[in-house]
Amino acid sequence: MASLRSLTGKYKNRKTYLGRGRDGDGKAFDIATDIPIEPPGLTPEDPGYADAKKEFERQALEHVNDVEARTRTNKANGSSKMTEEEFEARAKFRAKKVLGQNTKASFAAFIIAWLWEHVIRNRVDYTKTLAVCRLVRGLLAITKDAGCKTIHDVRQIHFDLLILRMQMASYAPSVVNNSVDYLKNLGRSIERATGNNVTSGLAKEATDYDERMPFTFAEVMQIFTTLPAVVGDKVREWTTFLLVMLYTEMRPVDAKDIKREHIIFQGEIGLIQVKSSKTAAFRRKEKWMPMHRSLQKHVRALLDAHSFKSGDFLLKHLHHMDEKSISNKFTELLGVADVDQLRNKPEDRIKEFSKKALYSMKHTSCAWLDAAGARDEEDEHDDSTPEAREHYRHSVVDDPHLLALMRRKVNLMPAVEVPVGTNSPA
């Protein structure tokens, strides 16, 4: 167990606490901290001095105990004797203490405790965690400039200013709206501790579903014509990937991860399982649709060329690329193909419409499916329960007549004739 150095002898003039611990071999070592010995702004005659001094001493002892536990390693396997579960439990306890009612913690300490507790409790993935960290950094900068020392000094205007800066910068409305949700979660924690509702003025920005323009058919053909020059020997994967997006409405993150079991054939008719990572309700159900003849030709050729097993990804190279890298490569493709990305700003919007990008393939798919009458519309069932809607909808897998009808509708979509095994459209 670590301890704090006695403030006597050569240590009597120290301004911060110094700890003393022992490593796995029993060798003593010093542990420096940045925790002050004397509470800043208080004298021994002031009320609350003793409590503040005791609290600083407790924090310093916790810090040196953590450092000592980290340095004690098992030489057999090099792992720490304190498990990650123990570290998480200790941190969770401290976070709850900081987030407790009537806390007097600084805003920086409070918001970091909230961030840790929010990420761990919800098991937020690393990309979202980075987004929340950037949001927290912006909020801390605003409160620091405003001179906020504790969470009791934080006001609604600080949150409003952060969102206003995001709206004035080049952030999409969806990014701003996600930030509003995160800040309202933080605001509820602050309200529980202080009674102040600091996020009541936050409102989401109106968004337009059709704000990203689809590609024209001529632009689609130009994209496939230019594809081999940009992606090289990965042209077969990229062609299949873009055709999946174009004929199924799937998002890039879903289209790149199609597996062998997501493709089935009933005679000459091929079906693909449509995935959506956006909504939990969609993820829970299986939606199959017949493949367009242009897509089916490439999928069948891919299956014939490789011996895929169940669980294998069809697009192995793209599967290992993150969505940002794929999007950047597609943006490069648009530049080489000389496709006008049309980023315009109307008078009544804070920011311009989104430019044409990889996601425009999905919007193009939506426009084509609407025109062909093959879109899965549920307007007449919107008032029904999810169970009733699922029971009402027939499956194209089980009903050959419905499958034939859906196939005719899907094949009304424009055909992108890209010959298999060549580098350019016919």
C-alpha angles and dihedrals in degrees: 000000000000123000140193121257115253111253094236137100113007090358097055094097097048117129096199133041120269120202133203123213141162128234127220092282093052093252113147121234136173123248116205120207134186093222110120120235094214117051107247115249095013133101127201089257094056120099111252094028094114093048092048092049091049091050092051090050091051092050091049092051091050090051096051091045090055092049092048092050091052093052095049102090133175104241091206095066104003094238126137117257090224106073124225088248090059092049091048093049091049092048092046090053092051092046091053090048092053092045092049125122118282091011117172095200120135115263091247092055092044095050094046090051090049091048093051094046092045094050096044097043094049095035089230113196120245097257093055090042090057090049091052090047091055089049091050091048091054092048093048090052091053095048092046091054088048091053096242109170101174135017088260088070094055115105138189092255090066092059092042090052092053093052091044090055091051091050092050091049127066097281121134116239090247091057091050091048092051088051090052089055092050092047092049089054089052090045091057090055091050091048091052090053100040108015090237118127100213098167101051091108096055114110132174121248117246112253133198118224090206095047093114111071118228123236120261117240090252090054091049091053091047090053092054091044091055096039099092092053091056105037100031116192092004090071094112093055093044092048092052091044094053093044090052090054092044097053104032107037089236119155119241094255090055098039093054092053102054112140135205092260090056089070124068134165129215103191107303094343117095122203130197127201108236114220131195123189092186103077128038092214091058092046091057096059133062115235118185127186133179114258121245111250091247091054095041092055092058095041092051091048090050092051092048092051095052136039100233120186128203109287094026118128113235094211100047097169095048091043089064093049120087119236093252092057091048091049092050091051090050091050088053088051092053090053093051091045089051093231113169105237093200104210104180132169118214120208096249098052130083092221137018125269115274114271123241110277141140091303089059087075088067091047089049088053090052091052093048094047091049091051092048093047091236098118117120099243121183101176094124091052100044093112094051126097118259089248092054093047091050091049092047095051115085120219118239088214093064101034114062093188092054090045092054091049093049091047091054090050094047091050089056087074114099113278116236100203106202109163113232114250097017131098101232140043119264 
